[in-house]
Amino acid sequence: MGTPRARELHVPAPHPRAPSDALDLKTLEERLREFKAENQLLGRTLQEVQALAYEARLRSCKDLTRMSNKQHDMPPQQACAKAEEQALRLA
């Protein structure tokens, strides 16, 4: 390859990723469907966790309100605020 003409004819090495490794359209569509399904499942799971946290806050608030009514040392609003604070720490 000493001559300029020989250097011009030099063929570059093939790309490291062979065509057989390339993703075809069907594979990409399948991966997209899987991703969307996972994303939907995660969204539902998040909504369920948020609903459970809300229910736990309500339950704690009711429990503390009941305790407050028995002990008469904490007004119901303060009991609910305390319950919500505890629920937020747990979440």
N, C-alpha and C positions, 0 to 999 in steps of 0.2 A: 504494500500500500504506500509506496514511496511517491508515486506520481499523483498530481492533483486530480486527475481523472479517476483514479482508483478510490480516492477519498470521497468523491462525489457519488460513487456507486455503492458506497457502504450502506448496508441495510441495518437499521437499528435492531437491537435485540427485542424479542417479543415482550409484551407487557407481562409482568409477573402473574397477573390473574388471567388464567386461560379462559377462553370462551365457555368452556363447560362449567366453570365456577360461577359464571354470571347468573344473576337471578332472572328467571323468566317472569312474564306478566302474571301467570297463574299463581306462582309462588308469592309474588308481592301482594296480589289480591287476597290470597289465603292468610298471609301474615296480617294484613290490614283488618280482615274480619276477626281474627283472633284478638288483635289489639283492641278493637272496638268492643268485643264481648267482655274482655278483661276490664276495660275501662267502665263499662256499664255495671259490671259486678261490683267493682270498687265503689262506684257511686252509690249503689244500693246499700252496700255495707256501711259506708259513711253515714247515710241517712238513718240506718238502723242504730248505729252507735249513738248518733245525736239524739234519736228518739229515746233510747235507753237512758242516756244521761239526763234528759229532760224528765223522764219518769222518776229517776232516782232523786232528782232535785225536789220534785213534788212530794215524793214519799218522805224524804228527809224533812221537808218543811212541815208536812202534816204530823210527823212523829214529834218534831220539836214543838210544834204548836200544842199538841196533846200534852207533852211534858210540861210546857209552860202553864197550861191551864191547871195541871195538877199541882205544880209547885208555886204558882202565882209569883214567880220571881222574874219572869221574862215576858214582856208583852208579845203577842202573836207576830206582829210585824218584825220585831227584833229576832224572834225565833226563825222566821222565814228567811230573813237576811243572812242569819248565821248558817242556816241550812244551805242556802245558795252558795255562800262563800266556801263551805266545805265541799260541795259538789264540784265547784269550779276547780278547787285544788286537786280533786280526784281525777278530773277529766284531762 
